[in-house]
Amino acid sequence: MKMMNEKGEAVYFNPIVKHGKDCWVIQGIGSTMVIGRDRQKRKSRVFTKENQAAAYLERHGFKSV
């Protein structure tokens, strides 16, 4: 699912299976960087729980397009 925030940054938010477990990945589109653990800038971030990923998206203002 594509999501955007008010700054014009866009990310993809998709469920994946990693090592046999359900995970959710947030991947930046274009020059959008995703803030990782310890505030480092990354192209993507994987969450093991959907509610953690949803909280991240809400905290950074991303909404479904």
C-alpha positions in Angstrom: 0.0 0.0 0.0 1.4 3.4 -0.9 1.3 6.1 1.8 2.2 9.8 1.8 2.7 12.5 4.5 2.0 16.2 4.3 5.7 16.9 3.4 5.2 14.9 0.1 7.3 11.9 1.3 6.0 8.5 0.2 6.5 5.0 1.4 5.3 1.5 0.7 3.8 -0.5 3.6 3.5 -4.2 2.8 3.2 -7.5 4.7 6.0 -10.0 4.1 7.1 -13.5 5.3 10.6 -13.5 6.7 12.1 -16.8 8.1 8.6 -18.3 8.2 7.1 -15.4 10.3 4.8 -12.6 9.3 6.5 -9.2 9.2 5.7 -5.7 7.8 8.1 -3.6 5.8 8.1 0.1 5.3 10.1 1.1 2.3 10.9 4.7 1.2 10.0 5.7 -2.4 12.5 7.9 -4.3 14.6 10.0 -1.9 12.4 9.3 1.1 14.4 7.9 4.0 12.9 5.8 6.8 14.2 6.5 10.3 15.5 3.3 11.8 16.4 2.3 15.3 18.8 4.8 17.0 17.7 7.5 14.5 19.8 6.2 11.5 18.5 6.9 8.0 17.6 3.8 5.9 15.7 3.0 2.8 13.5 0.4 4.6 12.6 -0.9 8.0 11.1 -4.3 9.0 8.7 -4.6 11.9 7.6 -7.9 13.5 4.3 -6.6 14.8 1.7 -4.8 12.7 0.7 -2.4 15.5 4.3 -1.2 15.8 4.5 -0.5 12.1 1.1 1.3 12.2 2.3 3.4 15.2 5.5 4.4 13.3 3.4 5.5 10.2 1.0 7.5 12.3 3.9 9.1 14.3 5.5 10.3 11.0 2.1 11.5 9.5 1.8 8.9 6.7 -1.7 8.3 5.4 -3.0 6.0 2.7 -3.2 7.4 -0.9 
